[in-house]
Structure formats: C-alpha cells, structure tokens
Amino acid sequence: MTESSDIPGVTGEIDRLVGDLRKLLANRELDSIPEIRQLRDRLDGGVQTMRDAAARAAQDASQRARDAARAADSYAHDDPWRVAGAALAIGALVGFLLARR
C-alpha cells in the first residue's frame, strides 16, 4: 500500500524525526566514527519497519471498516423493517430530547 494510505500524521512525524536525526548524523566531523555509520544504518532500518507497520495498521483498520459496513448492509437488507423501526425510534428520541431544551 502507498504512503498516502498511512495513518494521518504518523508518516509526517516520522519524516520530521528522521530529518532531524539525519541532520545531526550528517555532520561531516562525525563521519570518521564507525558507530555513527552503524547508527545511520539502524535508523534507516527502523524507519522502514515503522512505515511498514503504519501501512499494515492502516490496511487492517480499513479492512475492518469495510467488513463492518458489509455486515451492516447485509443486516439492513435481510431485515429492513427492523432497521427502519430502530431508526424511527432513535429519531423520535433525539427529537424528544431536542424539544425539551
């Protein structure tokens, strides 16, 4: 799945954090330190793992929402009068509560 389907805000926060860390780690004075190179590699791997996890979470949430919508649609088609009665009852209750204000 593409990044556009990621959980809103997560990708942007990750990108900002990675950008800040890259700026810090891009300091040329630190290039001679092997631990910095290892840290850069771990950072890249961690970021990719986080992006993949966010994409999977978004896909799972989307699939659950589609499944719930299908179940509601199926229920409404199988028993339309019960759904209409429930909608009428809820509408009447809301109307009654609003009229009391």
C-alpha positions in Angstrom: 0.0 0.0 0.0 1.2 3.5 -0.6 2.3 6.1 1.9 -0.8 8.1 1.2 -2.8 5.4 3.0 -0.7 5.6 6.1 -2.3 6.7 9.4 -2.6 10.5 9.0 0.1 12.4 10.8 2.3 9.4 11.6 4.3 9.5 8.3 4.8 13.2 8.7 6.0 12.9 12.2 8.4 10.0 11.3 9.7 12.0 8.4 10.4 15.1 10.6 12.1 12.9 13.2 14.2 11.2 10.6 15.1 14.5 9.0 16.3 15.9 12.3 18.3 12.8 13.1 19.8 12.8 9.6 20.9 16.4 10.0 22.6 15.5 13.3 24.2 12.4 11.9 25.2 14.1 8.6 27.7 16.2 10.4 30.9 15.6 8.4 33.0 15.7 11.6 31.3 12.5 12.7 31.9 10.5 9.5 35.1 9.0 10.9 33.2 7.4 13.8 32.1 3.8 12.9 29.3 3.9 15.4 27.7 6.8 13.6 27.6 4.8 10.4 26.0 1.9 12.3 23.5 4.2 13.9 22.6 5.6 10.4 22.0 2.0 9.1 19.9 1.1 12.2 18.0 4.4 11.7 17.2 3.6 8.1 16.1 0.0 9.0 13.9 1.2 11.9 12.2 3.9 9.8 11.3 1.4 7.2 10.0 -1.0 9.8 7.8 1.8 11.3 6.5 2.8 7.9 5.6 -0.8 7.1 3.9 -1.2 10.5 1.9 2.0 10.0 0.8 0.9 6.5 -0.3 -2.5 7.8 -2.2 -0.9 10.6 -4.0 1.4 8.1 -4.8 -1.6 5.9 -6.1 -3.6 8.8 -8.3 -0.7 10.0 -9.6 -0.1 6.5 -10.4 -3.8 6.1 -12.3 -3.9 9.5 -14.3 -0.8 8.5 -15.2 -2.5 5.1 -16.2 -5.7 6.9 -18.4 -3.7 9.4 -20.0 -1.8 6.5 -20.8 -5.1 4.7 -22.2 -6.6 7.8 -24.5 -3.6 8.4 -25.5 -3.5 4.8 -26.3 -7.3 4.9 -28.3 -6.8 8.1 -30.2 -3.9 6.6 -31.1 -5.9 3.5 -32.1 -9.0 5.5 -34.3 -7.2 8.0 -35.2 -3.7 6.6 -38.3 -3.2 8.8 -36.3 -3.7 12.0 -33.7 -1.2 10.8 -36.4 1.3 9.8 -38.0 0.8 13.2 -34.8 1.4 15.1 -34.0 4.5 13.0 -37.5 5.8 13.7 -37.1 5.2 17.5 -33.7 6.9 17.6 -35.0 9.8 15.6 -38.0 10.2 17.9 -35.7 10.0 21.0 -33.4 12.7 19.5 -36.4 14.8 18.6 -37.8 14.5 22.1 -34.5 15.4 23.7 -34.0 18.4 21.5 -37.6 19.6 22.1 -37.0 19.6 25.8 -34.2 22.1 25.5 
